[in-house]
Amino acid sequence: MRLDKFLKVSRIIKRRTIANEACDTDRVLVNGKAQRASYSVKVGDIIEIQMGAKPFRAEVLQVNEFARKEDAGLMYKVL
């Protein structure tokens, strides 16, 4: 699954266009490297987002094409 779509489906970022813009401006790091929106997310990846004063860091636990609101939080673990 693409990085921008994962951020939207898991509800880490509200809209896919905002996730895409964050990737384009190097605010999203995967395993310590800036990645493009087309990066293929895998289980075990560490995602860091530099938006706002406090950075967000999470580990990918599941990669699902669709997730209900209740299940979105199970796709990652906040570190």
C-alpha positions in Angstrom: 0.0 0.0 0.0 1.2 3.5 -0.8 2.5 5.6 2.1 -0.1 8.4 1.6 -2.9 6.0 1.4 -1.8 4.2 4.6 -1.6 7.5 6.5 -5.2 8.2 5.4 -6.7 4.7 6.0 -5.1 4.5 9.4 -6.4 8.0 10.2 -3.0 9.3 11.2 -3.5 12.1 8.7 -7.1 13.1 7.9 -6.9 13.6 4.1 -4.8 11.9 1.5 -3.9 15.2 -0.2 -2.4 16.5 3.1 -0.5 13.2 3.5 0.8 13.5 -0.1 1.9 17.1 0.6 3.7 16.1 3.8 5.6 13.4 1.9 6.6 15.9 -0.8 8.0 18.3 1.8 10.1 15.6 3.5 8.0 15.8 6.7 7.4 12.0 6.7 10.3 9.6 7.5 10.1 5.8 7.2 12.9 4.0 9.0 14.8 7.2 9.3 14.7 8.2 5.6 12.5 10.8 3.9 10.1 8.9 1.6 7.9 9.8 -1.3 4.1 9.2 -1.2 4.5 6.2 -3.5 6.7 4.3 -1.0 5.3 0.8 -0.3 4.5 0.5 3.4 5.4 -2.9 5.0 4.6 -4.4 8.4 7.4 -3.4 10.8 8.2 0.0 9.3 8.7 2.9 11.7 6.9 6.1 10.4 7.9 9.5 11.8 5.9 12.6 11.0 7.3 16.1 11.6 4.1 18.2 11.7 3.6 20.7 14.6 5.8 21.1 17.7 5.9 17.4 18.7 6.9 14.7 16.2 4.7 11.6 15.8 6.3 8.2 15.7 4.6 4.8 15.1 5.3 1.3 14.0 3.2 -0.4 11.3 1.4 -3.5 12.6 -1.1 -4.2 9.8 -1.6 -3.0 6.2 -5.3 -3.1 5.3 -6.9 -1.5 2.2 -9.9 -0.4 4.3 -10.5 0.1 8.0 -13.4 1.2 10.0 -13.0 4.0 12.5 -12.8 1.4 15.4 -10.1 -0.7 13.6 -7.9 2.1 12.3 -5.9 2.4 15.5 -5.0 -1.3 15.3 -3.0 -0.7 12.2 -0.1 1.0 14.1 1.5 1.3 17.5 2.6 4.7 18.8 6.2 4.7 20.0 
